[in-house]
Amino acid sequence: MTDLARLITRAEHLLERLEAVLPAPVPAPDWGALAFRWRRRNGRGHLEAVHHPHRIGLTDLVGIDEQKQRLVQNTRQFVAGKSANNVLLTGARGTGKSSLVKGLLTEFAAAGLRLIEVDRNDLTDLPEIVELIAARPERFVVFCDDLSFEAAEPGYKALKSALDGSIAGTPDNLLIYATSNRRHLMPEFMGENLEVQRGNEGEIHPGETTEEKVSLSDRFGLWLSFYPIDQDHYLAICRHWLHQLGSGAKLTAAARREALQWALMRGARSGRIAWHFARDYAGRKK
């Protein structure tokens, strides 16, 4: 074997070893999908297609008609290429915030709407997501579910810049919809109600800290609030889901009694708890 051949062989072996160590190339997005998750692998992010997204109809969401109407109208403007707002959905748990956003995909997918789910820890990658989708013809909603921040989290400032504040403008085909149990997305403390904080270690301008905390939620153009439901609302949701699951259009006395007991055992009434009850009841009775 000549010196050149030996050199080529050694170079090939070296390349094989390097390929085993180096991260695989980031896969290209499957733009045929209706929904995506932003995933990180070996320090690099990519859009992972969700081929079987959770499909829920807007008609299945009972008792939140005002919130539904406002979000649907905002999204209809968006998919039509008109101006629309980023949206913050806040309030009691289990009242349909996340389901309402997912229902938009069922309603508007044919018109070009796509969902991208982004975890709060990956919000620092928003500029990369914007770069990927800016030239696409589809209309993208970045969906941040159950969003909240602690002090000094990097995703907090990244989201602020993406909403309103970065020197780079947000493309017309992207909006951000976020759900949270906290109206201002960050923990708030009783002492922050005071402009002056006692003690040697107190901040000189504590009011400015409070302003910083509420400034993120202020950058969402549309706020939708969700409230705890009463017993009649809870039973109406149970009735709807039992009907959808094939257990009849009426809530029998036995089913009503079991629904109330189910909520009592869970210590709360919500749409999520009604859905769990209906699945259990329908499954046992079939």
C-alpha positions in Angstrom: 0.0 0.0 0.0 1.4 3.4 -1.0 1.9 6.2 1.5 -1.0 8.1 -0.1 -3.4 5.1 0.2 -2.4 4.7 3.9 -3.0 8.4 4.5 -6.5 8.2 2.9 -7.4 5.2 5.0 -6.3 6.9 8.2 -8.3 10.0 7.2 -11.4 7.9 6.6 -11.1 6.2 10.0 -10.6 9.6 11.6 -13.8 11.0 9.9 -15.8 8.0 11.0 -14.7 8.6 14.6 -15.6 12.3 14.3 -19.0 11.5 12.9 -19.7 9.3 15.9 -18.9 12.2 18.3 -20.5 15.2 16.4 -24.2 15.8 16.7 -26.5 14.7 13.9 -27.7 17.4 11.6 -31.0 19.1 12.6 -33.9 17.6 10.7 -35.8 19.8 8.3 -39.3 20.7 9.5 -42.2 18.6 8.0 -44.3 21.5 6.8 -47.1 19.1 6.0 -47.9 18.8 9.7 -50.6 20.9 11.4 -48.8 21.2 14.8 -45.2 21.2 16.0 -43.2 21.1 19.2 -39.9 23.0 19.6 -37.3 20.4 20.7 -33.7 20.7 21.7 -31.2 18.0 20.9 -27.4 18.3 21.6 -27.8 22.0 22.2 -29.7 22.7 18.9 -33.3 23.3 18.4 -35.7 22.1 15.7 -39.4 21.9 14.9 -40.7 18.4 15.6 -43.9 17.6 13.7 -46.9 16.4 15.8 -48.7 14.0 13.5 -51.6 13.2 15.8 -52.4 16.5 17.6 -55.1 16.6 20.3 -58.2 17.6 18.2 -61.1 19.1 20.1 -64.0 21.0 18.7 -64.9 24.5 19.8 -68.5 23.3 20.3 -67.3 20.9 23.0 -66.3 23.8 25.2 -69.3 24.7 27.2 -69.9 27.8 29.3 -67.1 30.0 28.1 -68.9 31.5 25.1 -67.6 35.1 25.6 -63.9 34.0 25.8 -64.4 31.7 22.9 -66.0 34.4 20.7 -63.2 36.9 21.4 -60.4 34.4 20.7 -62.0 33.0 17.6 -62.5 36.5 16.2 -58.9 37.4 16.9 -57.7 34.2 15.2 -60.1 34.7 12.3 -58.5 38.1 11.7 -55.1 36.6 11.9 -55.6 33.8 9.4 -57.2 36.3 7.0 -54.0 38.3 7.0 -55.5 41.2 9.1 -54.1 42.7 12.2 -54.6 40.7 15.4 -53.2 40.6 19.0 -51.1 38.2 21.0 -53.4 36.7 23.7 -53.0 35.8 27.4 -55.6 33.4 28.8 -55.5 33.4 32.6 -57.6 32.1 35.5 -58.8 29.1 37.3 -57.4 25.7 36.5 -59.3 23.3 34.4 -61.6 25.9 32.9 -60.7 25.3 29.2 -57.9 27.7 28.5 -55.6 25.2 26.8 -58.5 23.3 25.2 -59.7 26.6 23.6 -56.3 27.2 21.9 -56.2 23.6 20.7 -59.8 23.9 19.4 -58.6 26.7 17.1 -56.5 24.2 15.1 -59.6 22.2 14.4 -61.5 25.3 13.3 -58.8 27.1 11.2 -56.3 24.4 10.0 -57.9 24.4 6.6 -57.3 28.2 6.4 -53.6 27.8 7.1 -53.3 28.0 10.9 -50.5 26.0 12.5 -49.6 25.6 16.2 -46.1 25.5 17.6 -45.9 24.4 21.3 -42.9 25.9 23.1 -41.9 25.1 26.6 -41.1 28.1 28.8 -37.5 26.9 29.2 -37.0 27.1 25.4 -38.4 30.6 25.0 -34.9 31.9 24.5 -35.0 30.1 21.1 -37.9 32.3 19.9 -35.6 34.2 17.5 -34.7 30.9 15.8 -38.3 29.9 15.5 -39.1 33.3 14.0 -36.3 32.8 11.4 -37.7 29.4 10.4 -41.3 30.4 9.8 -40.9 34.1 8.7 -41.0 33.2 4.9 -43.7 30.5 5.2 -47.2 31.0 3.8 -48.9 29.4 6.8 -50.1 31.4 9.9 -48.4 30.2 13.1 -49.5 30.5 16.7 -46.7 29.9 19.2 -48.5 28.2 22.1 -47.0 28.5 25.6 -49.1 26.4 28.0 -49.3 26.9 31.8 -46.8 29.7 31.6 -45.2 31.3 34.7 -41.8 32.5 35.6 -39.7 32.8 38.7 -37.3 35.7 39.2 -34.3 35.9 36.8 -35.5 33.2 34.4 -34.0 33.9 30.9 -37.2 33.0 29.1 -39.0 35.9 30.7 -37.0 38.6 29.0 -36.9 36.6 25.7 -40.7 36.5 25.6 -40.9 40.3 26.5 -38.6 41.0 23.5 -40.6 38.8 21.2 -43.9 40.4 22.2 -42.8 44.0 21.9 -39.4 45.4 22.4 -36.9 43.8 20.2 -35.2 45.8 17.4 -36.2 42.9 15.1 -39.9 43.0 14.2 -42.2 40.0 14.6 -43.3 38.6 11.3 -47.0 39.0 10.2 -47.5 35.3 10.2 -46.8 34.7 13.9 -48.8 35.3 17.1 -48.2 34.2 20.7 -51.0 32.6 22.7 -50.1 31.8 26.3 -52.2 30.3 29.2 -51.4 30.8 32.9 -53.0 30.5 36.3 -51.2 33.7 37.2 -52.5 37.0 35.7 -49.1 38.6 35.7 -47.1 35.4 35.0 -44.7 35.9 38.0 -45.1 35.5 41.8 -46.2 38.6 43.6 -45.7 39.4 47.3 -47.6 41.4 49.9 -44.6 43.7 50.4 -44.8 44.8 46.8 -47.9 46.7 47.6 -45.8 49.2 49.4 -43.7 51.8 47.7 -41.2 51.7 50.6 -39.8 48.5 52.0 -38.5 48.5 55.6 -35.1 47.1 56.5 -31.5 47.8 55.5 -31.6 45.2 52.7 -34.7 46.6 51.1 -34.7 47.9 47.5 -34.5 51.7 47.1 -37.2 51.7 44.4 -39.4 48.6 45.1 -42.2 50.1 43.0 -40.0 49.7 39.9 -39.6 46.0 40.6 -43.4 45.6 40.6 -43.6 47.5 37.3 -41.1 45.1 35.8 -43.2 42.1 36.9 -46.4 43.4 35.3 -44.7 44.6 32.1 -44.7 41.2 30.5 -48.5 40.6 30.8 -49.1 44.2 29.6 -47.5 43.3 26.2 -50.3 40.9 25.4 -52.8 42.8 23.4 -55.8 40.7 24.5 -56.5 39.3 27.9 -59.1 36.6 28.5 -60.1 35.7 32.0 -61.5 32.3 33.1 -63.4 31.9 36.4 -64.3 29.0 38.7 -67.5 27.4 37.6 -70.7 26.8 39.7 -72.6 23.6 40.1 -75.0 24.1 37.2 -72.2 24.9 34.8 -70.3 21.8 36.0 -73.3 19.6 35.5 -73.9 21.0 32.0 -70.4 20.1 31.0 -70.9 16.6 32.5 -74.1 16.3 30.5 -72.4 17.4 27.3 -69.5 14.9 27.6 -71.8 12.0 28.5 -73.8 12.7 25.4 -70.6 12.9 23.3 -69.5 9.5 24.8 -72.8 7.8 24.0 -74.5 7.8 27.4 -77.6 9.7 26.3 -78.5 13.4 26.0 -80.0 13.7 29.5 -78.2 13.6 32.8 -80.1 10.9 34.8 -80.6 11.3 38.6 -78.0 8.6 39.2 -75.4 10.2 36.9 -76.1 13.6 38.5 -75.5 12.2 42.0 -72.3 10.5 40.9 -71.0 13.6 39.1 -71.5 15.7 42.3 -69.8 13.0 44.4 -66.9 12.9 41.9 -66.4 16.7 42.2 -66.6 16.5 46.0 -63.9 13.8 46.1 -61.7 16.0 43.9 -62.3 19.1 46.0 -63.2 21.3 43.0 -65.5 21.7 40.1 -64.0 22.4 36.6 -64.4 21.4 33.0 -61.4 19.0 33.3 -63.0 17.2 36.3 -66.3 17.0 34.4 -64.4 15.4 31.5 -62.7 12.9 33.8 -66.0 12.0 35.4 -67.7 11.5 32.0 -65.0 9.2 30.8 -65.2 7.1 33.9 -69.0 6.9 34.0 -69.5 6.2 30.3 -66.8 3.5 30.4 -68.4 1.7 33.4 -71.9 1.9 32.0 -71.2 0.7 28.4 
